[in-house]
């Protein structure tokens, strides 16, 4: 029976293993970058690290995907301490009152085997608005480094109006349109429905044995 089970696993189609699984965002390798006009001179660029959340995902059926993300705005970094304080102040992000932004998906429209439009609700500065993310799946495979968990990697872009979220101070200096770029990695949770990537690889039984029989 053990030999039969090994053979079945070896020759089973990859589609057998394709199923919706739960992934947790990796806060170290997930980053939200934003760009906004600085008085028309340049695009001020900042990043937010440390996002957390969960993803339910089946690569064979993107329509079943569900995403919930929490972004810690107090970790926003524009590369300068004064800029950071200004961005987090009460007349802009007001991070003390609204320390996090959240995104919860509502539907997903596939645009190909590795691309999709993800529609959802972004809650920022206490205001909830619909937002569309243009998402690309970069990879879905076992991570090459310990603990060797199955990992999904995504890139996404979106554009929002800060005024629509009630962040409208300094109009003569700060542009209204904010471009978002998200780079995310999500790690499959233990005990989920997919094959256990932590397990050692299955070695097929050899048809011949070089081991001498026990005396």
C-alpha positions as CSV (number, residue, x, y, z in Angstrom):
1,X,0.0,0.0,0.0
2,X,2.9,2.4,0.7
3,X,4.3,1.8,-2.7
4,X,1.0,2.4,-4.3
5,X,0.4,5.6,-2.4
6,X,3.9,6.8,-3.5
7,X,3.2,6.0,-7.1
8,X,-0.1,7.9,-7.0
9,X,1.5,11.0,-5.6
10,X,4.3,10.8,-8.2
11,X,2.0,10.6,-11.2
12,X,-0.9,12.7,-10.0
13,X,-1.6,15.8,-12.1
14,X,-0.6,19.1,-10.4
15,X,-4.3,20.1,-10.8
16,X,-5.1,17.5,-8.1
17,X,-3.2,19.7,-5.6
18,X,-4.8,23.0,-6.8
19,X,-7.2,24.2,-4.1
20,X,-8.0,27.3,-2.2
21,X,-5.5,27.7,0.6
22,X,-5.0,30.3,3.3
23,X,-1.9,32.5,3.3
24,X,-0.6,35.0,5.8
25,X,1.1,38.2,4.6
26,X,4.8,38.3,5.4
27,X,5.2,41.8,7.0
28,X,9.0,41.8,6.3
29,X,8.6,41.2,2.6
30,X,5.4,43.2,2.0
31,X,5.8,46.9,1.3
32,X,3.4,49.6,0.2
33,X,5.0,52.5,-1.8
34,X,3.2,55.7,-2.6
35,X,4.0,58.6,-4.8
36,X,2.4,62.1,-4.8
37,X,3.2,65.4,-6.5
38,X,5.4,67.8,-4.5
39,X,4.2,71.2,-5.8
40,X,4.7,69.9,-9.3
41,X,8.5,69.7,-9.0
42,X,8.8,66.0,-8.3
43,X,6.9,62.9,-7.1
44,X,7.5,62.5,-3.4
45,X,7.9,58.8,-2.7
46,X,7.3,57.0,0.6
47,X,6.9,53.5,1.8
48,X,5.0,51.7,4.5
49,X,6.4,48.4,5.9
50,X,4.9,45.9,8.3
51,X,1.5,45.2,6.7
52,X,-0.4,42.1,7.9
53,X,-3.3,40.2,6.6
54,X,-4.7,37.0,5.1
55,X,-5.3,35.7,1.6
56,X,-7.5,32.9,0.5
57,X,-6.3,31.9,-2.9
58,X,-6.6,29.2,-5.6
59,X,-4.4,29.9,-8.6
60,X,-6.8,28.0,-10.8
61,X,-9.8,30.1,-9.8
62,X,-9.0,33.7,-9.0
63,X,-12.7,34.5,-8.5
64,X,-12.6,32.7,-5.2
65,X,-9.8,34.8,-3.8
66,X,-10.4,36.8,-0.6
67,X,-7.9,39.4,0.8
68,X,-7.8,41.3,4.0
69,X,-4.9,43.7,4.7
70,X,-4.0,46.0,7.5
71,X,-1.4,48.7,6.8
72,X,0.3,50.5,9.9
73,X,0.4,54.1,8.8
74,X,2.6,55.1,11.7
75,X,5.4,53.3,9.8
76,X,5.2,55.6,6.8
77,X,8.6,56.7,5.8
78,X,9.4,59.5,3.3
79,X,13.1,59.4,4.0
80,X,13.2,62.5,6.2
81,X,12.1,62.9,9.9
82,X,10.4,66.2,9.3
83,X,8.5,64.9,6.3
84,X,7.4,61.9,8.3
85,X,6.1,64.0,11.1
86,X,4.2,66.3,8.7
87,X,2.6,63.4,6.9
88,X,1.4,61.7,10.1
89,X,0.1,65.0,11.6
90,X,-3.5,65.7,12.3
91,X,-4.1,67.7,9.2
92,X,-2.9,64.9,6.9
93,X,-2.9,61.2,7.8
94,X,-3.7,61.9,11.4
95,X,-2.0,58.6,12.4
96,X,-2.7,59.0,16.1
97,X,-6.5,58.9,15.4
98,X,-6.4,56.6,12.4
99,X,-3.3,54.4,12.9
100,X,-4.1,51.8,10.2
101,X,-5.5,51.6,6.8
102,X,-7.4,48.5,5.7
103,X,-8.3,46.9,2.4
104,X,-10.9,44.1,2.2
105,X,-11.6,42.6,-1.2
106,X,-15.1,42.2,-2.5
107,X,-14.6,40.5,-5.9
108,X,-11.8,39.5,-8.3
109,X,-11.9,39.6,-12.1
110,X,-9.1,37.5,-13.7
111,X,-7.4,39.0,-16.7
112,X,-5.2,36.0,-17.6
113,X,-3.4,33.2,-15.9
114,X,-1.3,35.6,-13.7
115,X,-3.2,38.9,-13.7
116,X,-6.4,40.1,-12.1
117,X,-8.4,43.2,-11.1
118,X,-9.1,43.0,-7.4
119,X,-11.9,45.2,-6.2
120,X,-12.4,46.0,-2.6
121,X,-13.0,48.6,0.1
122,X,-10.1,50.8,1.3
123,X,-10.6,52.4,4.7
124,X,-8.2,55.3,5.2
125,X,-8.5,58.3,7.5
126,X,-11.8,56.9,8.8
127,X,-13.3,57.0,5.3
128,X,-14.2,53.8,3.3
129,X,-14.1,54.0,-0.5
130,X,-14.1,51.4,-3.3
131,X,-10.6,50.8,-4.9
132,X,-9.4,48.6,-7.7
133,X,-6.0,46.9,-7.5
134,X,-4.3,45.7,-10.7
135,X,-2.5,42.6,-9.5
136,X,0.1,40.3,-11.0
137,X,1.0,37.0,-9.6
138,X,4.8,36.7,-9.7
139,X,5.3,33.2,-8.3
140,X,3.6,30.5,-6.3
141,X,6.0,27.9,-5.1
142,X,7.8,26.4,-2.2
143,X,10.2,29.0,-0.8
144,X,13.9,28.0,-1.2
145,X,14.8,29.1,2.3
146,X,13.7,27.7,5.7
147,X,11.1,27.0,6.8
148,X,10.4,26.2,3.1
149,X,6.8,27.2,3.2
150,X,4.7,27.5,0.0
151,X,4.7,31.2,-0.8
152,X,2.8,33.5,-3.1
153,X,4.4,36.7,-4.5
154,X,2.3,39.5,-5.9
155,X,2.8,43.0,-7.4
156,X,-0.1,45.5,-7.5
157,X,-0.8,49.1,-8.4
158,X,-3.7,51.5,-7.8
159,X,-4.4,55.2,-7.9
160,X,-6.5,57.0,-5.3
161,X,-7.6,60.6,-4.6
162,X,-6.5,61.7,-1.1
163,X,-9.3,64.3,-1.1
164,X,-11.9,61.5,-1.4
165,X,-10.6,60.2,2.0
166,X,-10.8,63.6,3.6
167,X,-7.0,64.3,3.4
168,X,-7.1,67.6,1.6
169,X,-4.7,69.9,3.4
170,X,-1.8,71.7,1.6
171,X,-3.4,71.5,-1.8
172,X,-0.9,74.0,-3.3
173,X,2.0,71.7,-2.2
174,X,0.7,68.2,-2.2
175,X,-1.0,66.7,-5.2
176,X,-4.4,65.0,-5.0
177,X,-3.6,61.9,-7.0
178,X,-1.7,59.2,-5.1
179,X,-0.1,56.3,-6.9
180,X,0.2,53.1,-5.0
181,X,2.6,50.2,-5.7
182,X,2.4,47.1,-3.5
183,X,4.9,44.3,-3.4
184,X,3.7,41.4,-1.3
185,X,4.6,37.9,-0.2
186,X,2.2,35.6,1.5
187,X,3.1,32.4,3.2
188,X,0.8,29.4,3.3
189,X,-0.5,28.7,6.8
190,X,0.3,25.4,8.5
191,X,-2.3,22.7,8.5
192,X,-4.1,24.1,5.5
193,X,-5.7,22.1,2.7
194,X,-2.7,22.0,0.3
195,X,0.1,19.4,0.4
196,X,2.5,19.8,3.3
197,X,5.5,21.6,1.8
198,X,7.4,21.1,5.1
199,X,7.5,17.4,4.6
200,X,10.6,15.8,3.1
201,X,10.2,15.0,-0.6
202,X,8.8,11.6,-1.5
203,X,11.4,9.2,-2.8
204,X,10.0,6.6,-5.2
205,X,10.9,3.0,-4.3
206,X,13.7,1.7,-6.3
207,X,13.0,-1.2,-8.6
208,X,16.3,-2.7,-7.7
209,X,18.2,-2.6,-4.5
210,X,21.9,-2.3,-4.0
211,X,21.6,-3.2,-0.3
212,X,22.8,-6.6,0.6
213,X,20.2,-8.8,2.2
214,X,20.5,-9.2,6.0
215,X,22.3,-12.4,7.0
